[in-house]
Amino acid sequence: MSGPAETPPMFTPFSLREMTVNNRVVMSPMCMYSADDLDGTPTNFHVVHLGSRAMGGTGLVFTEMTQISREGRISPGDAGIYDDKHITAWKKVVDFVHSRTNSKIGIQLGHAGRKACEPIAWKRDTPLNQDQKWKIVAPSPQPFGPNSEMPREMNQTDIAKVIDDFVNAAKRANLAGFDILELHAGHGYLLSSFMSPLANKRTDAYGGSLKQRMKLPLEVFDAVRSVWPEEKPISARISAIDWDDNGNKIEDGVKMAQLFKEAGLDIIDVSSGNVTNVRRPVTPGLFQTPFSEQIRNEAGIPTMTVGNLATAEQINGVIAEKRADLCCVGKGHLFDPYFVRHAAREIGYDLKWPDQYPAAKVFNPKPEIMR
Ligand SMILES: Cc1cc2nc3c(=O)[nH]c(=O)nc-3n(C[C@H](O)[C@H](O)[C@H](O)COP(=O)(O)O)c2cc1C
């Protein structure tokens, strides 16, 4: 198969600082609840899970939301980077991706805030025992949902600790060799809960106007930027809207992006919702891409879009129409680790197979069609 004369937009490279990805597809961060020792250590599962998507041709793979502290875990199975023992384990994942694939690898750093202290995803029907639970913190003493733990309102000492924990996590992430770091400032987790008026009821400098609600996320960003190498980019995932009349609207999402941009953020990863336990409407199609497009145009910062991306045609359209700079694919990558290679094949683009797999190029997945 020979490639078309022009490189499809999906397969054009893209640079942020000194990181260049060789195509526009990103594996979206996805929690896997599979740390081995129930204390954050990634395992061979993570090498295989992230490594196979990188072999599958993805330009950039993101780890799941990786917790910056033990108390910041969603569940006892969460991956973490809050202890030096986690560096070696993550380095194994990163080294595989760097030595065996053409993909870059990023880490998403987070703290679950009032969404912490839950059973792992496939055991949600069995609540944690009293002795498995831990104390949780949030901007305001308001539980996430009716069955959630009651968080303690964070004081200045807690705030200082969270900033410190993000900084130490970033230093460890650099030692592990990650190419890009993403702050999880979406989906109602700690930073996002500060940003949303639905979760932040504070009356001090960290609550009130959007600018004040952004104070902690921006302090975290500044502190992390100061220890993260100059040549490596930083992203932030946000909930651009809360899907609630009393919550953040897209104008707020644009403002969040502007504030992050002024602080020196390189790219915004535009998601939405999940800030309260009221589920966002089930929306077909590229329902979040309009938010990415508006933020990209109005805040003038590169964006990633995410949500229901399933085909090369969609990704080519998003990139060609400048609705986003990168396209995150989540469920599509669970369905098919070789999502990018198969999408290339679909559109007749000659993406080089790994050195070990040249024979895959002559495989005919549709034998009923004569070649
Ligand atoms: C199993 C699973 C785990 C997820 N965990 C995270 C996460 O750790 N961090 C995050 O920002 N989003 C997380 N998400 C959201 C995805 O990154 C993505 O935004 C969402 O699935 C929509 O994209 P898709 O339609 O391509 O799946 C998760 C989604 C799934 C399905």
The ligand as an SDF file (V2000), in Angstrom:
LIG
                    3D

 31 33  0  0  0  0  0  0  0  0999 V2000
  -12.2640    3.4830   32.1900 C   0  0  0  0  0  0  0  0  0  0  0  0
  -12.1250    4.9750   32.1130 C   0  0  0  0  0  0  0  0  0  0  0  0
  -11.2960    5.6300   33.0170 C   0  0  0  0  0  0  0  0  0  0  0  0
  -11.1160    7.0200   32.9280 C   0  0  0  0  0  0  0  0  0  0  0  0
  -10.2020    7.6360   33.7630 N   0  0  0  0  0  0  0  0  0  0  0  0
   -9.8640    8.9350   33.5290 C   0  0  0  0  0  0  0  0  0  0  0  0
   -8.7520    9.5200   34.1740 C   0  0  0  0  0  0  0  0  0  0  0  0
   -8.0100    8.8760   34.9270 O   0  0  0  0  0  0  0  0  0  0  0  0
   -8.4880   10.8210   33.9110 N   0  0  0  0  0  0  0  0  0  0  0  0
   -9.2450   11.5580   33.0410 C   0  0  0  0  0  0  0  0  0  0  0  0
   -8.9630   12.7400   32.8450 O   0  0  0  0  0  0  0  0  0  0  0  0
  -10.2920   11.0040   32.3900 N   0  0  0  0  0  0  0  0  0  0  0  0
  -10.5880    9.7170   32.5930 C   0  0  0  0  0  0  0  0  0  0  0  0
  -11.5780    9.1310   31.8490 N   0  0  0  0  0  0  0  0  0  0  0  0
  -12.2300    9.9050   30.7750 C   0  0  0  0  0  0  0  0  0  0  0  0
  -11.5070    9.6540   29.4550 C   0  0  0  0  0  0  0  0  0  0  0  0
  -10.1720   10.1390   29.4870 O   0  0  0  0  0  0  0  0  0  0  0  0
  -12.2350   10.3560   28.2920 C   0  0  0  0  0  0  0  0  0  0  0  0
  -12.2530   11.7420   28.5400 O   0  0  0  0  0  0  0  0  0  0  0  0
  -13.6760    9.8460   28.1200 C   0  0  0  0  0  0  0  0  0  0  0  0
  -13.7130    8.4370   28.1690 O   0  0  0  0  0  0  0  0  0  0  0  0
  -14.2840   10.3360   26.8060 C   0  0  0  0  0  0  0  0  0  0  0  0
  -13.5010    9.9440   25.7240 O   0  0  0  0  0  0  0  0  0  0  0  0
  -13.8890    8.6330   24.7940 P   0  0  0  0  0  0  0  0  0  0  0  0
  -15.2860    8.8610   24.2900 O   0  0  0  0  0  0  0  0  0  0  0  0
  -12.8440    8.6060   23.7270 O   0  0  0  0  0  0  0  0  0  0  0  0
  -13.8140    7.4420   25.7090 O   0  0  0  0  0  0  0  0  0  0  0  0
  -11.8060    7.7630   31.9530 C   0  0  0  0  0  0  0  0  0  0  0  0
  -12.6810    7.0940   31.0770 C   0  0  0  0  0  0  0  0  0  0  0  0
  -12.8220    5.7190   31.1290 C   0  0  0  0  0  0  0  0  0  0  0  0
  -13.7190    5.0200   30.1260 C   0  0  0  0  0  0  0  0  0  0  0  0
  1  2  1  0
  2  3  1  0
  2 30  2  0
  3  4  2  0
  4  5  1  0
  4 28  1  0
  5  6  2  0
  6  7  1  0
  6 13  1  0
  7  8  2  0
  7  9  1  0
  9 10  1  0
 10 11  2  0
 10 12  1  0
 12 13  2  0
 13 14  1  0
 14 15  1  0
 14 28  1  0
 15 16  1  0
 16 17  1  0
 16 18  1  0
 18 19  1  0
 18 20  1  0
 20 21  1  0
 20 22  1  0
 22 23  1  0
 23 24  1  0
 24 25  2  0
 24 26  1  0
 24 27  1  0
 28 29  2  0
 29 30  1  0
 30 31  1  0
M  END
$$$$
